[in-house]
Amino acid sequence: MRSLHPVLPAALVGATSLAWPAAARADGGSTGADSTLTVVALVGAVSVAYLLAHFVVGRLQKAFLVLAGVEYVLLGALLADHGHMPYRLPAFSDLRDVLPIVALAVGWVGLLRGVALRVARLREGETAGPARVVVVQALAAGGLTTAAAYAAIDAGWFGETGAREAWMAAGGLGCAAAAGSTGPIELLSKRYRLEGPLPERIRRMAVMSDLLAIVVFGLLFAVHHSYDANAAVQPSATEWAVVSVLLGVLLGVLFRPFLGEDDSENGRLLALVGIIVLSSGASYFLQLSPLFVNLTLGLVLVNTAKAGPQIRATLKRTRAPMALVLLVFAGALWRPPALDAAEVALFAIGYTALRIAGKWLGTGLAAWRAGLRPDYYRGLLAHGEVSVAMAVSLRLVYEGPAIDLAYTAILASVIVCDLVAPRVLRGLLVDTGDLRGEKEPA
């Protein structure tokens, strides 16, 4: 079947925009012509961005070994109304009408990670060594960034902030720091002949880093869940964590019959759109992590549905355009922190440096007396779309100056780390002899 990528962003935007009119009216959002204008403008912007990336950025990415994504974040920031642009696009002044698209993009990332947890696949290949590296480097990078960010925010260096907001901002930074990406190894495999066990080991560690970060991120939402003083029942953190798991499991069981092996690619795609919009919408309504809920949902679908392999294939084929949508909206949802530019830059630089130092320290500790390489961090520097989805989730559920600062720091770190990660990984593969020269041109 031919790729659906050129038309998928527009199709998804149009489909999910139909799911939100009632919510938009309830929140006082625009409806009618304004809502239509917003959707049409978004379709046009995303389509132009995709064509530009497909014909220009993709070739530059392969030639200069940089991960695509920066241009989409910047495009979203330029299209949104942040008060710093010489022009103003009314369609991007209020994004409440397109929140289902944002929820869809975030949920898609979680579901894609969930379907990677197929029990049969988990039993294949090496597990103990990569798992040790993943856990230790995640604890080091996540712990360093969380502790430093919370200390700085709680000390009032960036204004007055409540304890719950400070913990969510610091915890979100830590989870994003622990996340990884398979993007660099996939980029290098397009240009070079990669042999030996290291490329697959790096890929496995990146996936495991994402899974661990998403689980901790989901528990963070449960531990620091908001409480309604007028509610008759106040669930505990443990109960909210159980609700997060059960929500994904129940939705997986409920929607499993709608995904049959005989479905067409388009039919399966539309079913997944509806499932993800519902699960992500329910997560945001309950102020839970849509990444974690959809991770659990994907785990149930891929291991219990007969069409599990087909579901996974459909999600993998639509990963690139959905990542594009996520990055564009991540830029559009960015708000400049109400701080001096030098303070924001210092915080972002410090966060990025601590993340890299934490991964270096973590992989070194994991290798101690274990017979492992101490420099696996060279293959785990990239953030990927999971970190961006975490930032967007924080933005949609929580408010405050600390959240704005954390959001900015995560996006800045994503831009820096994703630009340098492929070249650093190439150096590692050259050192180990797993990179055997460039591929012959097709």
N, C-alpha and C positions, 0 to 999 in steps of 0.2 A: 504494500500500500504506500502511496506517495505521502510525503510529510505534510502534516497539517499546520506546521509552524507559521507560515505567512498569514493565515487567516485566523489562527486560534485566538490571539489577543483580542481582536475585534469581536469575534463570536462570544467569547467569555464575558467581555464587557457588556455586550448587548443582552446576553442571557441573564446575568446576575443583576443588571439594573432593574429588571422587572420585579425583583424580589423585595425591593426596599421602599416603594412609594408610601406605604402606610407608616413605616417608621420615620420616614423623612417628614411627613406631615405632623406626626406626633411630636417630633423634636423641633418643629418650626422651620424645617428645612424647605428649600425651594421645591416646587412641583411644576408639572406642566411643561411650558416652554423652557423655563430655566433648567429643569432637570434634564430635558432632552438635549439642550445646548451643552450641558456639562458632559453628558455621555458621548455626544458626537465629537466634542473637542478632545476628549480623552482617547477615543478611538483613533482620531486623526494623529494625535501626538504619538501614541504608542506605535501605530503603524509606520509612521515616518521613522521613528527610532529603530524599529525592527529592520526596515529596509536599509537604513544607514549602517547598522551593525552587520547586517548580512553581507553587504557588498563592500564595505570599507573597513570597519573595525575588526571584523573577523580575520581579514588578511593581515592587518597590522598586528593583531593579537598573536597570530602564529609566527609572524616574522620577527617580532621584538620580544616575544615571550612575556606578555602581560595579560592578566585575566580581564576580560570584559566586565563591565559593571559600573566603573567610575562615571562613564558618560551618561548612563541612565539615571544615576543619582543626581548628577548635576542638571540634567534635563528636567527632572521633577522639581528640583529646587528653583530653577529658572521659571518654570510654568506657574508655580504657586505664587500667591501674593504674600510676600514677607515684609513689604514696606520698604525694601531696599532697591527695588528695580525701577528704571525710568518709565516703565509701562505697567499696565495692569490688565490681566485677563479675568473678566468677571466670572467666567465658567470655573475658574480654579480658586475663587475666593472662599468658597464654602464646599468642602468635600464630603459633607454628610450624606449627600445623595448617592455617593459611590462607595460607602462603607462596605457593602457586601462584596465588592471587588477586592478591597483590601483584605477582608476576612478570608475570601477565597484564596488569595495568593499566599497568605500566612498558613492557612490550613493545608494547602497543597504541599508545602514544605514538610509539615509534620506527617502527613499521610505517606509521602514518598519515603521518609525515613522509617515509618512503621512497616511498610511492605518489604523493606530490606531485612526484616527480622523473621524470615522464613526458617522454621526449625531445621529443615533438611539442609539448608545452606549453612546454618550456624555450626553444624557438625563437621563441615568441610574445612580443611586447611589448618594452619597454625593458629592457636588461640591464646595460650598462656602468656607467651612473651609479649605480643602486642597489647594484651589486656593490662599487663603490669605497667608498660610504658604509658598507656592511655590514662590509667587511674592516677599514677604519680604525677605526671605532667599536668593533668587537669587540676589536681589538688594544689600544686605549686602555683600555676598560672592563675587559677581562679581564686585561690586563697590570698595571694599577694595583692591582686587588683582589688578584691573585695575589701580586705582589711585597710588598704591605703585609701581607697575611695570613701569608705565609711568614716574613717578617722578625719579626713579632710572636710567632708560634708557636715559631720556631727560637730566639729570644732567651730563651725560657722564661718569658715573661710570664704564660702560662696553664698552667704546669706542665711537667713533663718529657715530651718527645715525641720519638719516633724520627724519623729523616730521611724514611723512606718514608711514615709516617703524616702528617708535616707537609706533604710535597709533595702527597699525595692530597687532604688537606683544603684546602690553598691552591689547588691546581689545580681542584678541584671548585667552589670559590667563584668562580674566574675564569671557568669555563665557564658557570656559572649566570648570572654577570653579563653575559656576551656574548649569552645567549639572548634571544629576543623573543617576541611574542605577537600574533596577529591579533585577539584578544578585543576590544580597544578599538574598532577600526574596525568590527567586526561589531556591537558594541553600538550605536554611533552610527548605523549604517546602518538599524537598526530604528526609530529615533526621528526621524532627520532625512533630508532629501533631499540626498544627496551627489552632486556632479557634478564634472567635471573630472578631470585625470589623477592628482592627488595621492593620493586614497584608494587606488587600485589600486597606486600606487608604494609607499605605506606598507605595504600588505598584502604585496607582493612582498619588501620589505626585511625584514619580520618573519619570513617563511618562510625566507629565505636566512640570517638570523641564527641561527635554530634549527638549520638544516642544518650550518652551520659549527661551532656549539657542540657538536653531537652528534659530529661527526667528531673534533674535538680531544679531547673527553671519552673517546671510544673509544681514541684513541692514548695518552691518559694512563693508562688501565688496562693497556695493553701495556707502556709504558715502566716503570711502577712495579709490574709484576706480581710476586707473591710467588714465592719459590723454595723448593722442597722439597730439603733437604740430602741426603735418601736417594734422590732420583730419579736414574736412570741417565743421563738427558739433561736438560740445563738450557737450554730455548729462550731465545734472545735477545729483546730488545724488538722487533726487526724481525720475527722469526718469530712472535711473539704477535700483532703487527699483521696479518700475513698470515693467520694462523689466524682472526682476527676477520672479515676480509673473506671468506675462503673458506667459513667456516661459514654466513654469510648467503647466499652465492651457491649453495652446494650444497643448502641447505634450500629455497631458492627453486626450483631446478631439480627437486628431489625432489617438492615438493608442487604444482607447477604442474598436473599432470594431474588433481589432485583438485578443481580449481576451474574448472568448465566454465561456458560461457555459459548453458546451459539449467538450471543449478541454481536452486532457489528461494532466496528471501532468507534463510529460516531455515536451509536446508542450507548456504548459503555462510557464514552466521554461525557455525554450529557447526564447520565446517571451519577457519575462521580462529581460533577459540578453541583448537582442538587444535594448530594450527601455532604460534601465539604461545606457548602454554604450553611446548611442546617447545623452541622456539628460545630462549626466555628461561631455561628451566631449564638447558639446555646452557650458556648464557652464564654463569650463576651458578656452575654446577659447575666451569667452567674459569676462573672469576674474571675474566671479560671483561665489557665493557659491553653489557647487553642492548639499550640504545638503539641503539648502533652496529650490532650484529648484525641487529636487526630493521629498521633503516634500509636496510641492504644487501639484506635479504630482500625488503622492499617494493619496492625499485628493480627487482629481478629480476622479481617477480611482475607489476608493472604494465606493464613493457615487453616481456615475453615471453608472458604468458598471454593467451589470447583473451578471457578475462573480466576483463581489466585494468580497464576503466572501471567494471564492476559491483563489483569488489573495492573500488575507491576510493570508490564511492558508499555501499557498506555500511559501510565504516570511518567515513566522514563522518557517517552517520546515527547511529552509535553513539558518537560522540566525547563528547557531553555526559554520558551516564551513566557511561562509563568514566573520564572526568575526575573525576566525583563519587567513584567508588570509589577512585581514586588519592589524592585529597585526604583522604578519611576515613582511609585507612591511613597517609598521611603524618603525620597528627596522632597516630594510635595508636602509631606507631613512634618518636615523639619522646621523647627522654630528656633531662631537665634536666641541663645540664653541671655537673660537680662543682666549681663555681667560685662566687665571690660574685656575687650578682645584678647588682650595679653593673658588674662586669667584663664579664659577658655582654651587658648592655645597651649598654655602651660599644662592644664589638666589633661588635654587630649594627648600631648606628647608624653607626659608622664605615664598615662594609662597604656599607651602603645609600647613604651619602653619596658614597663613592668610585665606586660604580657609576654614579650619576647624573652625577657630575663627569666620569667617563671617557667617557660617551656624549656629553656636551656638548662635551668637548674633541675627541673623535674625529670627530664630524660637522662641527665647525668646520675641522679639518685636512683632511678629505675635500673640503670645499667650496673650499679655498684654490686659486685659479687653475684651477678646474675648472668654473666657472659653475653650481655647485649651491647650493642653500639651505644655510646653516650651522646651521639649527635643526631638522634632521630628527630630532634626538634627542627632540623633543617627541612624536613618534609612535612611539618605540621604548622607552619606559620600562617597559612591562609585562613581567613575567616569563613568565607562562603555565605550562602543565602540564609543559613540557620541563624547566624549572628544578626543579620539584618531583620529577619522575622522576629527575633527576640526584642530588638529595639522598637519595632512597629507595635508589637503586643504591649510593651510598656506604655507607649504613647497613647494607645487607644483606651487603656484601662485606668491609668494613673495620671495625675496632674501635679505640677509644681516645678519650681526652678531646678531642683535636683534631677528630676526626670529629663528636663530639657538639656541639662548639662551632660547627663549620661548618654542620652540619645546622640548628641553631637560627638561625644568622644568615641562611641561605638562606630559611627559612620566614618569618622576620621581614621580610626584604626583599620577598618575594613579597606578603605582606599589605599592606605600606605602598605599594609601587609599583603594585600592581594596583588599589588604591583610588583613587589620584590620576591614573593614566594616562589614563582616558577624558576627564576634564575638561581635562587638558593638551592632549590631541590635539584636542579640540573647539576650543580656542583657536587652534591652528595652522590648522585648516580654516577657521575664521572669518577669520583674517588673510589667507589665500590666496584667499578667495572660493569655496571648493569646498563650503561648507556653505550650502545655500539655504533654510533654514527647516525647521520641523517638518513631518512628514508629516501628511496628513489622517487623522483616526481612522477605522479600518475600520468 
